Amino acid sequence: MSEHFISREDARGDLLSCAAYLAEEIGGSDDRAEAIAAVIPHYLAKGEVDLAAELSNSVDDPFVRDRLLIAVAAKCAELDDDEYALQLAEAIEEYGLQSQAREAIALTKAEKGDLAGARAVADSVIHPDHALGGIAVKQAERGDEAAALETISEIDYPGSAAIALLAITSMKVEKGENEKAVEYLETACSLALEIEHDEEKIRTLIDIGNLYFDAKRGDRAIETLDRAREFAEELDNVHRDNLLAAAAHGFIRAGSVELADRTLDAVADKTQIATALLGFAREYWRRDEHDDAFEALDEAYEVLRSQRETETRDSKLRYGLFGSIAAQFAGFERGERGIEIAEGIEDADQAKAALSQIAQIMTSQGNGELARHALNSIEDETARTFALIGMSDAAAREGSKDESLSLLREAVDGGDTVSQSSSRAMAFSEIASRLIDLGEADEARKLASANLENIAEIKSESAKVVALASLSNVFASAGIAVSEEQSEILRSILMKNIL
């Protein structure tokens, strides 16, 4: 490209500027759009909306460009630059996305408490129901419930009005104002029954049923969930089973094992049956009914294991559920059983993810031996490195700083063996960021500086942009000024890509 929004001089002295310059240089439209999209959030976090807007507008793909401009417009509204926010919305070519931009601006204004400003923008949205809902929730949060209900009454679509009411109800439940919560749920239930789209109506009724239980009205919870079940049984599409499974989970929460079992008997998809049983197990455990929890979890595993390939609608979902069951066994202090299940997952990526999660859970439980067992079962060095980072996070959450640091240092050693430069660079940036959080700024600076050399080795242009943008956050957090030596590395990166 002949013209740049970032100068070569700036690109040599700042990592994010270098990333943006490289993104502008990328030739392929898809790769370039991906790279630009990677740097935009970093500029928005710094409040540099003008540059973010210019970069967004340079993307060839109209859909990606408009999505980026929506994000920039919302940030402008957050910074109270409403005029510029609305200008950016006007610049969006697709009329529907232009309206979405105004909706995002209105919601941002509402979240900031500028309800008058939010309302003024909402008036220009094609379908303002979602924006009005956000305004109503903020009004209720401020204590003006009469105004909130008045705003909700202006919402045309009953589903959107119900969603707003449920958000307000959740606030009431959190405050212990259950009688008022039940009043709102009565209204929400009436609105839900007006929804024409069957699946949405059923999901909304299930949400209402669960909130009735939270508001200490188990009788109304069961009544509402039973209505949702009746509607779900009439469906003849792929959504039937997952909605029935969700209703069954609601019945367990509300204390009706009989209705839960009866509802689950109507589910044909074994993945959905196992999902519901996993939910049952968690609910039993929450109620200290541990034997029932283990029984439900064992049944979930056996049901899922019995599912034949010809019965499976979504293999990725099925393998992911195996991972969730394995991790839940670990969470129930049956780490060995969890590891056994995770090791048996046929999808390699899901197996690695499950073993990593178990290693973190075992670390949180203080069971270093089983944590190490799970870690050692991960053969891929990249996955092992990121698992160590997760274990470090778990140790930090438990207040074990020394263990957390030890695991991070082990991750650095493991990262050195990762063959793919982009994965190694991202891992080192993650580690450096955590070292800063743990008060080891000097160590973080050394690792971050060394990581710049890793990034120079990355062959993919878009991956290099992502890695540079990520590392720029670490440099900023650690207070690292780009040295002459680092400037030369940036210059070599620029020359390599330009040539």
C-alpha positions, -999 to 999 in steps of 0.1 A, spaced: 0 0 0 13 34 -9 -3 53 20 -4 44 57 -22 58 88 9 47 107 43 62 99 74 40 94 91 59 122 62 53 146 62 16 136 99 13 145 94 27 180 61 11 192 49 -24 190 12 -17 184 21 8 157 43 -18 141 15 -43 143 -9 -18 126 16 -9 99 21 -46 91 -17 -51 90 -20 -23 65 7 -39 43 -10 -73 41 -22 -80 6 -49 -107 9 -83 -91 18 -93 -118 43 -59 -118 61 -58 -81 61 -92 -78 76 -83 -103 103 -51 -84 111 -69 -50 112 -96 -65 134 -69 -78 158 -53 -43 164 -86 -23 167 -95 -34 202 -60 -23 214 -65 12 200 -100 14 215 -86 4 249 -63 33 246 -91 56 236 -76 63 201 -109 63 183 -98 84 153 -71 60 143 -93 30 150 -120 45 128 -95 51 100 -81 16 102 -116 1 103 -127 21 73 -97 8 53 -109 -28 54 -122 -40 21 -148 -65 34 -179 -44 40 -193 -66 67 -161 -67 87 -156 -29 82 -191 -21 94 -187 -44 125 -155 -27 134 -171 8 129 -199 -3 153 -173 -11 179 -156 23 174 -189 41 176 -197 24 209 -163 34 223 -169 70 212 -202 70 231 -184 56 261 -160 86 259 -190 110 255 -181 119 220 -217 113 208 -214 135 177 -185 114 163 -203 82 173 -233 91 153 -211 102 124 -195 68 123 -230 52 124 -239 72 94 -208 61 76 -219 24 78 -233 14 44 -256 -15 52 -288 0 66 -295 -28 92 -259 -26 105 -262 12 106 -292 8 129 -272 -17 150 -246 9 155 -271 34 168 -284 6 191 -249 0 204 -245 38 210 -279 39 229 -270 9 251 -236 24 259 -252 57 269 -277 39 290 -250 19 308 -232 51 315 -264 65 331 -271 91 303 -307 79 299 -319 110 281 -290 106 256 -297 69 252 -334 76 246 -326 102 219 -304 78 200 -329 49 205 -355 69 187 -335 66 155 -331 28 157 -352 8 132 -363 -17 159 -355 0 192 -368 -28 215 -333 -40 227 -322 -4 233 -354 4 252 -348 -28 272 -314 -16 282 -327 18 292 -355 1 313 -330 -21 331 -308 10 340 -339 29 352 -347 0 375 -311 -2 387 -314 35 397 -346 27 416 -371 43 392 -392 12 386 -422 31 375 -402 47 347 -387 13 339 -421 -3 335 -433 26 314 -403 21 291 -410 -16 288 -446 -9 279 -432 9 248 -414 -23 236 -433 -38 207 -419 -73 207 -430 -94 237 -398 -114 238 -377 -83 242 -400 -69 269 -398 -103 287 -360 -102 286 -359 -68 301 -383 -78 329 -362 -109 336 -331 -88 340 -349 -65 364 -363 -96 382 -328 -109 387 -318 -77 404 -348 -80 427 -338 -116 436 -302 -106 443 -316 -80 468 -339 -106 484 -370 -87 472 -388 -119 462 -424 -106 463 -416 -79 439 -397 -104 418 -427 -127 416 -449 -98 404 -425 -91 376 -424 -128 367 -461 -129 364 -460 -102 338 -430 -118 320 -449 -151 318 -478 -134 301 -454 -118 276 -437 -150 270 -469 -167 260 -474 -140 233 -441 -149 216 -449 -165 182 -416 -182 177 -420 -215 196 -384 -222 205 -379 -186 219 -412 -189 238 -401 -222 254 -366 -209 263 -382 -178 279 -406 -199 300 -377 -221 312 -358 -189 322 -389 -177 340 -393 -210 358 -357 -210 370 -362 -174 383 -394 -184 401 -373 -210 420 -346 -184 428 -374 -162 442 -384 -190 466 -416 -200 446 -409 -236 437 -446 -242 431 -447 -215 404 -414 -227 390 -427 -262 385 -460 -249 370 -441 -227 345 -415 -254 336 -444 -279 330 -459 -254 305 -426 -251 288 -423 -289 287 -458 -292 271 -448 -268 243 -415 -285 238 -431 -319 233 -451 -305 204 -420 -295 185 -408 -317 156 -374 -302 149 -338 -304 162 -345 -280 191 -370 -303 208 -345 -324 227 -323 -297 240 -353 -277 252 -368 -307 270 -334 -314 286 -332 -278 298 -367 -281 313 -357 -314 330 -327 -296 346 -351 -269 358 -374 -295 374 -344 -309 393 -335 -274 406 -371 -269 417 -371 -302 436 -393 -324 414 -372 -355 405 -403 -373 392 -410 -346 366 -374 -343 357 -371 -380 350 -404 -381 331 -393 -351 310 -359 -367 303 -376 -399 292 -390 -380 263 -355 -369 250 -341 -390 222 -307 -374 216 -282 -391 240 -259 -360 240 -288 -340 254 -297 -367 279 -261 -367 291 -261 -329 293 -291 -329 315 -277 -356 337 -245 -335 341 -268 -307 353 -285 -331 377 -252 -341 391 -242 -305 398 -275 -298 414 -273 -328 437 -237 -319 447 -249 -283 455 -275 -298 478 -248 -321 494 -265 -352 480 -231 -366 469 -242 -402 462 -269 -390 439 -244 -367 422 -220 -395 415 -248 -417 402 -261 -390 379 -226 -383 366 -218 -419 360 -251 -423 341 -243 -392 320 -209 -408 310 -225 -442 302 -253 -427 282 -229 -406 261 -205 -436 257 -233 -457 243 -241 -432 216 -233 -446 182 -218 -425 154 -250 -428 134 -269 -413 164 -246 -384 168 -258 -350 155 -227 -330 166 -194 -348 172 -177 -318 185 -204 -312 210 -203 -348 221 -165 -348 226 -167 -315 245 -193 -331 268 -170 -360 275 -145 -333 286 -171 -316 308 -179 -349 325 -143 -356 331 -137 -322 346 -167 -326 368 -154 -358 382 -123 -339 391 -144 -312 406 -162 -338 427 -127 -349 440 -125 -379 418 -95 -368 398 -83 -402 388 -116 -410 372 -116 -377 355 -82 -382 340 -92 -417 328 -122 -403 310 -102 -374 295 -75 -397 282 -101 -418 264 -116 -389 244 -110 -396 207 -108 -360 197 -72 -349 205 -80 -312 210 -109 -319 234 -88 -345 253 -60 -319 258 -85 -292 269 -101 -316 294 -67 -327 308 -57 -291 311 -89 -282 330 -84 -312 353 -48 -301 361 -61 -267 371 -89 -282 392 -64 -305 410 -41 -275 416 -70 -256 432 -77 -286 454 -41 -288 465 -36 -322 449 -3 -317 432 2 -353 424 -29 -357 403 -24 -322 388 10 -334 376 -6 -367 364 -31 -348 342 -4 -325 329 19 -354 320 -9 -370 300 -7 -340 276 18 -349 250 16 -317 229 42 -292 241 20 -262 232 -10 -275 251 13 -285 281 27 -249 282 -8 -234 283 -19 -260 308 9 -249 331 -2 -212 327 -37 -223 337 -23 -242 367 -4 -211 377 -37 -191 376 -53 -217 398 -25 -215 424 -27 -177 423 -64 -178 430 -57 -200 460 -31 -175 473 -1 -197 466 22 -171 450 53 -192 452 37 -222 435 22 -199 409 56 -184 400 72 -219 399 46 -231 374 51 -200 353 88 -206 352 82 -242 342 60 -229 315 88 -207 302 111 -237 300 84 -257 282 76 -228 259 112 -229 246 105 -263 231 73 -252 213 81 -255 176 55 -230 163 68 -194 167 33 -179 169 22 -203 197 55 -197 216 51 -159 213 15 -159 226 24 -182 255 53 -160 265 31 -129 264 6 -146 286 33 -156 311 49 -121 311 15 -106 318 10 -129 348 45 -122 361 35 -85 362 4 -93 382 25 -113 407 48 -84 412 78 -98 392 81 -68 368 118 -73 361 114 -109 352 84 -99 330 105 -73 312 132 -98 303 107 -123 290 88 -97 270 120 -84 255 131 -119 245 97 -126 231 101 -99 205 127 -121 188 102 -150 188 77 -128 170 103 -119 143 104 -156 134 66 -159 128 59 -165 91 22 -158 90 17 -120 86 -16 -119 104 -3 -141 132 26 -118 136 3 -88 139 -18 -106 166 14 -115 185 28 -79 183 -5 -64 194 -6 -88 224 30 -81 234 24 -43 232 0 -47 262 28 -63 282 53 -36 272 28 -10 284 20 -28 316 56 -34 325 66 2 315 91 -11 289 104 16 265 115 3 231 153 2 232 176 7 202 181 -30 199 144 -37 200 138 -9 174 162 -27 151 142 -59 155 111 -40 146 129 -25 116 139 -59 104 103 -72 108 91 -43 87 117 -48 61 110 -85 59 73 -80 53 77 -51 29 102 -71 8 
